[in-house]
């Protein structure tokens, strides 16, 4: 964690900008943890999950990543009718598989084929943490909440903070109401500034949330089952800016004050190597893959394998 020292770095959240409308508050849980009963059987929170040694290893590893800024839709084809092209709110990095936004994983009608692209495996220190999380979920959650074959094989790393738009720093540390469609329970680790996390009822987004939870630095959030994961939506409405520090790797025109690692399960049948994607899908993400390959031996090998397959196909056509 390093202090913001250079002139021109972002001021405290909302500095120089109109404050957003107040967000309705639901039951506030500050430091709840451990197994819970009834409707809470599928929701747990542990404030001090990451140990000091684990955090040191995480910080060192995160500092070497090269996150991507993705566009919502492909830049190789026309934007879908009624939609507009725009960049995602924050840079991201994926492990296990990369669900590029332009490929539309789980978009209607729940497309999963040729959408989740094989990505780097978890580093050993992170896999150890994930194994601990999986044991806790299997111990604390009802067995019916954990589908056959479930294990946390996908990690989305979100970088929350302030983005420079060419004229000023904008606070983009939030994510709107959504649900995670991947089967089984979800786990997330929060690093840095604490975030206001809420569960909200579908169709009642302006009403008081079902639950409001501060996600503290080094905390673990777990949820699953038909109520918490399927019936409700969840969102992050804001991230505090009290430490005035940035985390993780250096990202151009961005200052990270919170990092969230979200772990989910994607069935292996839905994970596709880049070389096996359709030509259209390969074209959609070719530039992203080339950028990743500059810093990742895994993605460099994926591109080389795809080039070899393309050459063999070309020879077959000429034969």
Buried (B, 14 or more C-beta within 10 A) or exposed (E): EEEBEEEEBBBEBEEEEEEEEEBBEBEEBEEBBEEBEEEBBBBBBBBEBBEEEBBEBBBEEBEEBBBBBBBBBBEEEEBEEEEEEEEBBBBBBBBBBBBBBBBBBBEEEEEBEBBBBBBBEBEEBBEEBBEEBBEBBBEBBEEEBBEEEBBBBBBBBBBBBBBBEEEBBBBBBBBEBEBBEBBBBBBBBBBBBBBBBBBBBEEEBEEBBBBBBBBBBBBBBBBBBEBBBEBBBBBBBBBBBEBBBBBBBEBEEBBBBBBBBBBBBBBEEBBBEBBBBEEEBBBBBBEBBEBBBEEBEEBBEBBEBBEEBEEEEEEEEEE
